[in-house]
Amino acid sequence: MIRLALALVVPLLLVLAGPALAQERLRIGTEGAYPPFNARDANDALVGFDVEIMNALCARVGATCEWVVRDWDALVPALLGDEIDVVAASLPINGETRRQTALTRPYYRTPAAFATRREGGPGEIRMDAVDGLVFASISASVQGNWLAETAAAGGARVRLLGTLEEAGTELAEGRVAAVFADKFALDEWLRTNPEGACCRLVPRDIHDARVAGEGVAFAVRPDQTALRDRLYAALEAMKADGANATIARRWFR
């Protein structure tokens, strides 16, 4: 009788436990157009620092990453509309992202920099001596916002483009004096884009708090703070055991 009862109960327990044992699926939103942080390789696969860090975090929290690509401006609306569960796209920590989402603590901070033409470009760029110059940057970025405010006050004009590649083309073709963006993204463009051969980084990095800010974070919906905390705990563990630094060395010089 006991054996018969066990034979009936054990399959029932396995059936009931099935959903609980299934691996969690997290829909991860990114732009896929911001190397070396998130981009597509020659095989159209998503690659980059954001992507590799997030894949590692999914593994550590026992989840499967399901990547969803959206335009930059559509990422937070997609999160709030329950189309994705996490934004992993170098999202800056600022008042707006704090109001709209639940953010992890920062997973990186980088300075900004100017790139200019090797021949005929300014050797240095001082924001108190930019009258008459034309710059380019990326719209809806902290670098673009800072440049528009600071350069305009000094008499310069600023063109805000949709992507770094568009801004780089303006520089390569001589329509702007310099491009201002995240230093590592600029360095990636200079090294890997054929148009980048024309240009170089201006030596002095910009560490203004309005540009470097508080860093970038992963974002979840405001009612998903438990998920936010799990991701951040896993990120801290990656920093402690060196996994974060190992990934960073693969993407940054």
Solvent accessible surface area in square Angstrom, and as a share of the most:
residue,aa,sasa,rsa
1,M,187,0.83
2,I,136,0.69
3,R,212,0.77
4,L,105,0.52
5,A,48,0.37
6,L,104,0.52
7,A,62,0.48
8,L,122,0.61
9,V,68,0.39
10,V,74,0.42
11,P,68,0.43
12,L,102,0.51
13,L,102,0.51
14,L,115,0.57
15,V,108,0.62
16,L,119,0.59
17,A,36,0.28
18,G,34,0.33
19,P,106,0.67
20,A,89,0.69
21,L,139,0.69
22,A,69,0.54
23,Q,115,0.51
24,E,66,0.29
25,R,135,0.49
26,L,5,0.03
27,R,48,0.17
28,I,0,0.00
29,G,0,0.00
30,T,0,0.00
31,E,35,0.16
32,G,12,0.11
33,A,45,0.35
34,Y,40,0.15
35,P,33,0.21
36,P,3,0.02
37,F,0,0.00
38,N,0,0.00
39,A,15,0.11
40,R,108,0.39
41,D,56,0.29
42,A,114,0.88
43,N,131,0.67
44,D,89,0.46
45,A,48,0.38
46,L,33,0.16
47,V,45,0.26
48,G,2,0.01
49,F,3,0.01
50,D,0,0.00
51,V,6,0.04
52,E,44,0.20
53,I,0,0.00
54,M,0,0.00
55,N,67,0.34
56,A,27,0.21
57,L,0,0.00
58,C,3,0.02
59,A,76,0.59
60,R,106,0.39
61,V,28,0.16
62,G,38,0.36
63,A,5,0.04
64,T,66,0.38
65,C,26,0.15
66,E,71,0.32
67,W,57,0.20
68,V,25,0.15
69,V,52,0.30
70,R,85,0.31
71,D,110,0.57
72,W,66,0.23
73,D,107,0.55
74,A,37,0.29
75,L,2,0.01
76,V,18,0.10
77,P,81,0.51
78,A,4,0.03
79,L,0,0.00
80,L,80,0.40
81,G,49,0.47
82,D,77,0.40
83,E,84,0.38
84,I,0,0.00
85,D,17,0.09
86,V,0,0.00
87,V,0,0.00
88,A,0,0.00
89,A,2,0.01
90,S,9,0.06
91,L,6,0.03
92,P,24,0.15
93,I,16,0.08
94,N,49,0.25
95,G,39,0.37
96,E,98,0.44
97,T,10,0.06
98,R,124,0.45
99,R,186,0.68
100,Q,67,0.30
101,T,8,0.05
102,A,9,0.07
103,L,22,0.11
104,T,4,0.02
105,R,161,0.59
106,P,30,0.19
107,Y,8,0.03
108,Y,29,0.11
109,R,144,0.53
110,T,15,0.09
111,P,23,0.14
112,A,0,0.00
113,A,1,0.00
114,F,2,0.01
115,A,0,0.00
116,T,0,0.00
117,R,74,0.27
118,R,148,0.54
119,E,147,0.66
120,G,87,0.83
121,G,23,0.22
122,P,36,0.23
123,G,53,0.51
124,E,115,0.51
125,I,8,0.04
126,R,120,0.44
127,M,35,0.16
128,D,109,0.57
129,A,63,0.49
130,V,1,0.01
131,D,117,0.61
132,G,61,0.59
133,L,55,0.27
134,V,25,0.15
135,F,0,0.00
136,A,0,0.00
137,S,0,0.00
138,I,21,0.11
139,S,46,0.30
140,A,55,0.43
141,S,21,0.13
142,V,39,0.23
143,Q,18,0.08
144,G,1,0.01
145,N,91,0.46
146,W,15,0.05
147,L,0,0.00
148,A,35,0.27
149,E,108,0.48
150,T,29,0.17
151,A,0,0.00
152,A,62,0.48
153,A,93,0.72
154,G,28,0.27
155,G,38,0.37
156,A,7,0.05
157,R,156,0.57
158,V,37,0.21
159,R,96,0.35
160,L,74,0.37
161,L,28,0.14
162,G,46,0.45
163,T,41,0.24
164,L,7,0.04
165,E,62,0.28
166,E,80,0.36
167,A,0,0.00
168,G,0,0.00
169,T,39,0.23
170,E,16,0.07
171,L,0,0.00
172,A,20,0.16
173,E,98,0.44
174,G,48,0.46
175,R,124,0.45
176,V,9,0.05
177,A,25,0.19
178,A,0,0.00
179,V,1,0.00
180,F,0,0.00
181,A,1,0.01
182,D,5,0.03
183,K,55,0.23
184,F,52,0.22
185,A,0,0.00
186,L,1,0.00
187,D,18,0.09
188,E,25,0.11
189,W,7,0.02
190,L,26,0.13
191,R,108,0.39
192,T,85,0.49
193,N,38,0.20
194,P,121,0.76
195,E,58,0.26
196,G,1,0.01
197,A,77,0.60
198,C,32,0.19
199,C,0,0.00
200,R,62,0.23
201,L,45,0.23
202,V,6,0.03
203,P,110,0.69
204,R,135,0.49
205,D,34,0.18
206,I,11,0.06
207,H,127,0.57
208,D,45,0.23
209,A,78,0.61
210,R,132,0.48
211,V,5,0.03
212,A,25,0.19
213,G,36,0.35
214,E,73,0.33
215,G,6,0.05
216,V,17,0.10
217,A,0,0.00
218,F,1,0.00
219,A,0,0.00
220,V,0,0.00
221,R,37,0.13
222,P,75,0.47
223,D,111,0.57
224,Q,64,0.29
225,T,57,0.33
226,A,74,0.57
227,L,13,0.06
228,R,59,0.22
229,D,76,0.39
230,R,94,0.34
231,L,0,0.00
232,Y,34,0.13
233,A,63,0.49
234,A,9,0.07
235,L,0,0.00
236,E,70,0.31
237,A,45,0.35
238,M,0,0.00
239,K,84,0.36
240,A,94,0.73
241,D,90,0.47
242,G,28,0.27
243,A,26,0.21
244,N,22,0.12
245,A,46,0.36
246,T,56,0.33
247,I,10,0.05
248,A,25,0.19
249,R,167,0.61
250,R,143,0.52
251,W,66,0.23
252,F,35,0.15
253,R,203,0.74
